[in-house]
Amino acid sequence: MVYVCTICGYEYDEAVGDPDNGIPAGTKFEALPEDFACPVCGAGKDSFEAKE
């Protein structure tokens, strides 16, 4: 599943993770820490929506 930041358009792909920020491939969005922030604009998890 891919989640998109509604503020800046950054895409978090669970299959890829975010290795630049220490999040391994396969990490589910729900499993990200509550203080996870968009690496581009700093928006919180509540600013992300599942991509259809």
PDB file of N, CA, C and O in Angstrom, chain B, residues numbered from 101:
ATOM      1  N   MET B 101       0.857  -1.181   0.000  1.00  0.00           N
ATOM      2  CA  MET B 101       0.000   0.000   0.000  1.00  0.00           C
ATOM      3  C   MET B 101       0.903   1.244   0.000  1.00  0.00           C
ATOM      4  O   MET B 101       1.986   1.254   0.584  1.00  0.00           O
ATOM      5  N   VAL B 102       0.422   2.266  -0.663  1.00  0.00           N
ATOM      6  CA  VAL B 102       1.138   3.542  -0.725  1.00  0.00           C
ATOM      7  C   VAL B 102       0.292   4.597  -0.025  1.00  0.00           C
ATOM      8  O   VAL B 102      -0.921   4.666  -0.224  1.00  0.00           O
ATOM      9  N   TYR B 103       0.931   5.405   0.782  1.00  0.00           N
ATOM     10  CA  TYR B 103       0.264   6.505   1.484  1.00  0.00           C
ATOM     11  C   TYR B 103       0.869   7.810   1.002  1.00  0.00           C
ATOM     12  O   TYR B 103       2.085   7.923   0.845  1.00  0.00           O
ATOM     13  N   VAL B 104       0.003   8.806   0.765  1.00  0.00           N
ATOM     14  CA  VAL B 104       0.436  10.080   0.203  1.00  0.00           C
ATOM     15  C   VAL B 104       0.218  11.195   1.221  1.00  0.00           C
ATOM     16  O   VAL B 104      -0.847  11.289   1.831  1.00  0.00           O
ATOM     17  N   CYS B 105       1.237  12.040   1.399  1.00  0.00           N
ATOM     18  CA  CYS B 105       1.109  13.221   2.245  1.00  0.00           C
ATOM     19  C   CYS B 105       0.209  14.217   1.529  1.00  0.00           C
ATOM     20  O   CYS B 105       0.495  14.627   0.404  1.00  0.00           O
ATOM     21  N   THR B 106      -0.871  14.601   2.181  1.00  0.00           N
ATOM     22  CA  THR B 106      -1.827  15.516   1.559  1.00  0.00           C
ATOM     23  C   THR B 106      -1.306  16.956   1.532  1.00  0.00           C
ATOM     24  O   THR B 106      -1.907  17.817   0.889  1.00  0.00           O
ATOM     25  N   ILE B 107      -0.207  17.220   2.215  1.00  0.00           N
ATOM     26  CA  ILE B 107       0.371  18.557   2.243  1.00  0.00           C
ATOM     27  C   ILE B 107       1.320  18.767   1.054  1.00  0.00           C
ATOM     28  O   ILE B 107       1.217  19.763   0.337  1.00  0.00           O
ATOM     29  N   CYS B 108       2.247  17.812   0.853  1.00  0.00           N
ATOM     30  CA  CYS B 108       3.281  18.025  -0.167  1.00  0.00           C
ATOM     31  C   CYS B 108       3.319  16.974  -1.271  1.00  0.00           C
ATOM     32  O   CYS B 108       4.006  17.158  -2.275  1.00  0.00           O
ATOM     33  N   GLY B 109       2.590  15.877  -1.097  1.00  0.00           N
ATOM     34  CA  GLY B 109       2.559  14.850  -2.129  1.00  0.00           C
ATOM     35  C   GLY B 109       3.594  13.747  -1.976  1.00  0.00           C
ATOM     36  O   GLY B 109       3.661  12.853  -2.820  1.00  0.00           O
ATOM     37  N   TYR B 110       4.409  13.785  -0.913  1.00  0.00           N
ATOM     38  CA  TYR B 110       5.378  12.705  -0.662  1.00  0.00           C
ATOM     39  C   TYR B 110       4.629  11.382  -0.551  1.00  0.00           C
ATOM     40  O   TYR B 110       3.563  11.314   0.061  1.00  0.00           O
ATOM     41  N   GLU B 111       5.195  10.325  -1.148  1.00  0.00           N
ATOM     42  CA  GLU B 111       4.563   9.013  -1.092  1.00  0.00           C
ATOM     43  C   GLU B 111       5.383   8.071  -0.234  1.00  0.00           C
ATOM     44  O   GLU B 111       6.580   7.894  -0.458  1.00  0.00           O
ATOM     45  N   TYR B 112       4.726   7.460   0.762  1.00  0.00           N
ATOM     46  CA  TYR B 112       5.350   6.413   1.573  1.00  0.00           C
ATOM     47  C   TYR B 112       4.840   5.078   1.050  1.00  0.00           C
ATOM     48  O   TYR B 112       3.652   4.771   1.146  1.00  0.00           O
ATOM     49  N   ASP B 113       5.753   4.293   0.498  1.00  0.00           N
ATOM     50  CA  ASP B 113       5.417   2.982  -0.053  1.00  0.00           C
ATOM     51  C   ASP B 113       5.864   1.927   0.949  1.00  0.00           C
ATOM     52  O   ASP B 113       7.054   1.806   1.241  1.00  0.00           O
ATOM     53  N   GLU B 114       4.899   1.156   1.483  1.00  0.00           N
ATOM     54  CA  GLU B 114       5.228   0.149   2.483  1.00  0.00           C
ATOM     55  C   GLU B 114       6.238  -0.868   1.964  1.00  0.00           C
ATOM     56  O   GLU B 114       7.058  -1.369   2.733  1.00  0.00           O
ATOM     57  N   ALA B 115       6.191  -1.181   0.672  1.00  0.00           N
ATOM     58  CA  ALA B 115       7.113  -2.164   0.096  1.00  0.00           C
ATOM     59  C   ALA B 115       8.550  -1.653   0.081  1.00  0.00           C
ATOM     60  O   ALA B 115       9.491  -2.446   0.121  1.00  0.00           O
ATOM     61  N   VAL B 116       8.722  -0.335   0.024  1.00  0.00           N
ATOM     62  CA  VAL B 116      10.050   0.271  -0.048  1.00  0.00           C
ATOM     63  C   VAL B 116      10.512   0.766   1.319  1.00  0.00           C
ATOM     64  O   VAL B 116      11.707   0.741   1.612  1.00  0.00           O
ATOM     65  N   GLY B 117       9.582   1.215   2.156  1.00  0.00           N
ATOM     66  CA  GLY B 117       9.941   1.812   3.434  1.00  0.00           C
ATOM     67  C   GLY B 117      10.546   3.189   3.213  1.00  0.00           C
ATOM     68  O   GLY B 117      10.250   3.849   2.217  1.00  0.00           O
ATOM     69  N   ASP B 118      11.375   3.614   4.123  1.00  0.00           N
ATOM     70  CA  ASP B 118      12.077   4.896   4.008  1.00  0.00           C
ATOM     71  C   ASP B 118      13.490   4.690   4.550  1.00  0.00           C
ATOM     72  O   ASP B 118      13.835   5.177   5.626  1.00  0.00           O
ATOM     73  N   PRO B 119      14.312   3.948   3.770  1.00  0.00           N
ATOM     74  CA  PRO B 119      15.637   3.586   4.283  1.00  0.00           C
ATOM     75  C   PRO B 119      16.513   4.775   4.659  1.00  0.00           C
ATOM     76  O   PRO B 119      17.368   4.659   5.536  1.00  0.00           O
ATOM     77  N   ASP B 120      16.309   5.917   4.005  1.00  0.00           N
ATOM     78  CA  ASP B 120      17.100   7.106   4.345  1.00  0.00           C
ATOM     79  C   ASP B 120      16.825   7.583   5.761  1.00  0.00           C
ATOM     80  O   ASP B 120      17.647   8.274   6.362  1.00  0.00           O
ATOM     81  N   ASN B 121      15.656   7.209   6.295  1.00  0.00           N
ATOM     82  CA  ASN B 121      15.274   7.623   7.648  1.00  0.00           C
ATOM     83  C   ASN B 121      15.145   6.432   8.602  1.00  0.00           C
ATOM     84  O   ASN B 121      14.487   6.523   9.638  1.00  0.00           O
ATOM     85  N   GLY B 122      15.783   5.316   8.237  1.00  0.00           N
ATOM     86  CA  GLY B 122      15.852   4.172   9.137  1.00  0.00           C
ATOM     87  C   GLY B 122      14.604   3.308   9.188  1.00  0.00           C
ATOM     88  O   GLY B 122      14.429   2.537  10.132  1.00  0.00           O
ATOM     89  N   ILE B 123      13.730   3.419   8.190  1.00  0.00           N
ATOM     90  CA  ILE B 123      12.510   2.608   8.170  1.00  0.00           C
ATOM     91  C   ILE B 123      12.685   1.539   7.093  1.00  0.00           C
ATOM     92  O   ILE B 123      12.717   1.853   5.903  1.00  0.00           O
ATOM     93  N   PRO B 124      12.799   0.266   7.513  1.00  0.00           N
ATOM     94  CA  PRO B 124      13.087  -0.797   6.542  1.00  0.00           C
ATOM     95  C   PRO B 124      11.912  -1.093   5.611  1.00  0.00           C
ATOM     96  O   PRO B 124      10.754  -0.826   5.934  1.00  0.00           O
ATOM     97  N   ALA B 125      12.245  -1.651   4.450  1.00  0.00           N
ATOM     98  CA  ALA B 125      11.223  -2.075   3.490  1.00  0.00           C
ATOM     99  C   ALA B 125      10.282  -3.061   4.172  1.00  0.00           C
ATOM    100  O   ALA B 125      10.706  -3.872   4.995  1.00  0.00           O
ATOM    101  N   GLY B 126       9.000  -2.983   3.820  1.00  0.00           N
ATOM    102  CA  GLY B 126       8.007  -3.877   4.385  1.00  0.00           C
ATOM    103  C   GLY B 126       7.344  -3.347   5.644  1.00  0.00           C
ATOM    104  O   GLY B 126       6.475  -4.015   6.203  1.00  0.00           O
ATOM    105  N   THR B 127       7.732  -2.157   6.109  1.00  0.00           N
ATOM    106  CA  THR B 127       7.140  -1.586   7.315  1.00  0.00           C
ATOM    107  C   THR B 127       5.760  -1.011   6.988  1.00  0.00           C
ATOM    108  O   THR B 127       5.637  -0.092   6.178  1.00  0.00           O
ATOM    109  N   LYS B 128       4.733  -1.559   7.622  1.00  0.00           N
ATOM    110  CA  LYS B 128       3.362  -1.079   7.414  1.00  0.00           C
ATOM    111  C   LYS B 128       3.221   0.344   7.939  1.00  0.00           C
ATOM    112  O   LYS B 128       3.854   0.715   8.927  1.00  0.00           O
ATOM    113  N   PHE B 129       2.392   1.132   7.275  1.00  0.00           N
ATOM    114  CA  PHE B 129       2.174   2.515   7.696  1.00  0.00           C
ATOM    115  C   PHE B 129       1.690   2.561   9.145  1.00  0.00           C
ATOM    116  O   PHE B 129       2.117   3.412   9.925  1.00  0.00           O
ATOM    117  N   GLU B 130       0.795   1.635   9.495  1.00  0.00           N
ATOM    118  CA  GLU B 130       0.248   1.597  10.859  1.00  0.00           C
ATOM    119  C   GLU B 130       1.327   1.319  11.899  1.00  0.00           C
ATOM    120  O   GLU B 130       1.180   1.679  13.067  1.00  0.00           O
ATOM    121  N   ALA B 131       2.417   0.674  11.468  1.00  0.00           N
ATOM    122  CA  ALA B 131       3.497   0.319  12.395  1.00  0.00           C
ATOM    123  C   ALA B 131       4.515   1.451  12.573  1.00  0.00           C
ATOM    124  O   ALA B 131       5.398   1.360  13.427  1.00  0.00           O
ATOM    125  N   LEU B 132       4.397   2.506  11.777  1.00  0.00           N
ATOM    126  CA  LEU B 132       5.320   3.636  11.953  1.00  0.00           C
ATOM    127  C   LEU B 132       5.086   4.278  13.313  1.00  0.00           C
ATOM    128  O   LEU B 132       3.960   4.265  13.811  1.00  0.00           O
ATOM    129  N   PRO B 133       6.115   4.834  13.919  1.00  0.00           N
ATOM    130  CA  PRO B 133       5.931   5.476  15.225  1.00  0.00           C
ATOM    131  C   PRO B 133       4.902   6.608  15.145  1.00  0.00           C
ATOM    132  O   PRO B 133       4.741   7.239  14.100  1.00  0.00           O
ATOM    133  N   GLU B 134       4.220   6.852  16.242  1.00  0.00           N
ATOM    134  CA  GLU B 134       3.202   7.906  16.266  1.00  0.00           C
ATOM    135  C   GLU B 134       3.784   9.278  15.959  1.00  0.00           C
ATOM    136  O   GLU B 134       3.076  10.165  15.481  1.00  0.00           O
ATOM    137  N   ASP B 135       5.079   9.454  16.235  1.00  0.00           N
ATOM    138  CA  ASP B 135       5.705  10.754  15.971  1.00  0.00           C
ATOM    139  C   ASP B 135       6.335  10.809  14.574  1.00  0.00           C
ATOM    140  O   ASP B 135       7.098  11.726  14.272  1.00  0.00           O
ATOM    141  N   PHE B 136       6.013   9.819  13.719  1.00  0.00           N
ATOM    142  CA  PHE B 136       6.508   9.839  12.338  1.00  0.00           C
ATOM    143  C   PHE B 136       6.066  11.133  11.673  1.00  0.00           C
ATOM    144  O   PHE B 136       4.920  11.560  11.815  1.00  0.00           O
ATOM    145  N   ALA B 137       6.991  11.749  10.943  1.00  0.00           N
ATOM    146  CA  ALA B 137       6.686  12.976  10.211  1.00  0.00           C
ATOM    147  C   ALA B 137       7.143  12.821   8.770  1.00  0.00           C
ATOM    148  O   ALA B 137       8.131  12.145   8.485  1.00  0.00           O
ATOM    149  N   CYS B 138       6.425  13.443   7.888  1.00  0.00           N
ATOM    150  CA  CYS B 138       6.793  13.444   6.479  1.00  0.00           C
ATOM    151  C   CYS B 138       8.228  13.951   6.356  1.00  0.00           C
ATOM    152  O   CYS B 138       8.545  15.022   6.873  1.00  0.00           O
ATOM    153  N   PRO B 139       9.109  13.193   5.674  1.00  0.00           N
ATOM    154  CA  PRO B 139      10.505  13.632   5.565  1.00  0.00           C
ATOM    155  C   PRO B 139      10.690  14.858   4.670  1.00  0.00           C
ATOM    156  O   PRO B 139      11.769  15.451   4.659  1.00  0.00           O
ATOM    157  N   VAL B 140       9.668  15.241   3.927  1.00  0.00           N
ATOM    158  CA  VAL B 140       9.774  16.401   3.043  1.00  0.00           C
ATOM    159  C   VAL B 140       9.264  17.666   3.729  1.00  0.00           C
ATOM    160  O   VAL B 140       9.953  18.685   3.748  1.00  0.00           O
ATOM    161  N   CYS B 141       8.039  17.600   4.302  1.00  0.00           N
ATOM    162  CA  CYS B 141       7.435  18.819   4.846  1.00  0.00           C
ATOM    163  C   CYS B 141       7.199  18.790   6.357  1.00  0.00           C
ATOM    164  O   CYS B 141       6.843  19.809   6.948  1.00  0.00           O
ATOM    165  N   GLY B 142       7.398  17.619   6.986  1.00  0.00           N
ATOM    166  CA  GLY B 142       7.257  17.537   8.432  1.00  0.00           C
ATOM    167  C   GLY B 142       5.841  17.296   8.932  1.00  0.00           C
ATOM    168  O   GLY B 142       5.602  17.330  10.139  1.00  0.00           O
ATOM    169  N   ALA B 143       4.889  17.053   8.021  1.00  0.00           N
ATOM    170  CA  ALA B 143       3.501  16.793   8.433  1.00  0.00           C
ATOM    171  C   ALA B 143       3.415  15.469   9.189  1.00  0.00           C
ATOM    172  O   ALA B 143       4.197  14.552   8.939  1.00  0.00           O
ATOM    173  N   GLY B 144       2.465  15.376  10.110  1.00  0.00           N
ATOM    174  CA  GLY B 144       2.277  14.165  10.901  1.00  0.00           C
ATOM    175  C   GLY B 144       1.546  13.074  10.145  1.00  0.00           C
ATOM    176  O   GLY B 144       1.061  13.280   9.033  1.00  0.00           O
ATOM    177  N   LYS B 145       1.475  11.886  10.782  1.00  0.00           N
ATOM    178  CA  LYS B 145       0.819  10.735  10.155  1.00  0.00           C
ATOM    179  C   LYS B 145      -0.614  11.032   9.761  1.00  0.00           C
ATOM    180  O   LYS B 145      -1.117  10.468   8.789  1.00  0.00           O
ATOM    181  N   ASP B 146      -1.284  11.913  10.504  1.00  0.00           N
ATOM    182  CA  ASP B 146      -2.691  12.205  10.222  1.00  0.00           C
ATOM    183  C   ASP B 146      -2.871  12.997   8.920  1.00  0.00           C
ATOM    184  O   ASP B 146      -3.998  13.209   8.472  1.00  0.00           O
ATOM    185  N   SER B 147      -1.767  13.429   8.322  1.00  0.00           N
ATOM    186  CA  SER B 147      -1.830  14.159   7.045  1.00  0.00           C
ATOM    187  C   SER B 147      -1.655  13.231   5.839  1.00  0.00           C
ATOM    188  O   SER B 147      -1.601  13.697   4.701  1.00  0.00           O
ATOM    189  N   PHE B 148      -1.569  11.937   6.083  1.00  0.00           N
ATOM    190  CA  PHE B 148      -1.391  10.962   5.008  1.00  0.00           C
ATOM    191  C   PHE B 148      -2.709  10.259   4.699  1.00  0.00           C
ATOM    192  O   PHE B 148      -3.525  10.011   5.587  1.00  0.00           O
ATOM    193  N   GLU B 149      -2.896   9.946   3.420  1.00  0.00           N
ATOM    194  CA  GLU B 149      -4.069   9.197   2.981  1.00  0.00           C
ATOM    195  C   GLU B 149      -3.602   8.042   2.116  1.00  0.00           C
ATOM    196  O   GLU B 149      -2.610   8.148   1.395  1.00  0.00           O
ATOM    197  N   ALA B 150      -4.337   6.924   2.201  1.00  0.00           N
ATOM    198  CA  ALA B 150      -4.028   5.768   1.357  1.00  0.00           C
ATOM    199  C   ALA B 150      -4.282   6.146  -0.100  1.00  0.00           C
ATOM    200  O   ALA B 150      -5.281   6.785  -0.430  1.00  0.00           O
ATOM    201  N   LYS B 151      -3.363   5.741  -0.952  1.00  0.00           N
ATOM    202  CA  LYS B 151      -3.494   6.019  -2.381  1.00  0.00           C
ATOM    203  C   LYS B 151      -4.320   4.908  -3.027  1.00  0.00           C
ATOM    204  O   LYS B 151      -4.049   3.724  -2.828  1.00  0.00           O
ATOM    205  N   GLU B 152      -5.309   5.298  -3.787  1.00  0.00           N
ATOM    206  CA  GLU B 152      -6.177   4.316  -4.452  1.00  0.00           C
ATOM    207  C   GLU B 152      -5.470   3.684  -5.629  1.00  0.00           C
ATOM    208  O   GLU B 152      -6.044   2.834  -6.310  1.00  0.00           O
TER     209      GLU B 152
END
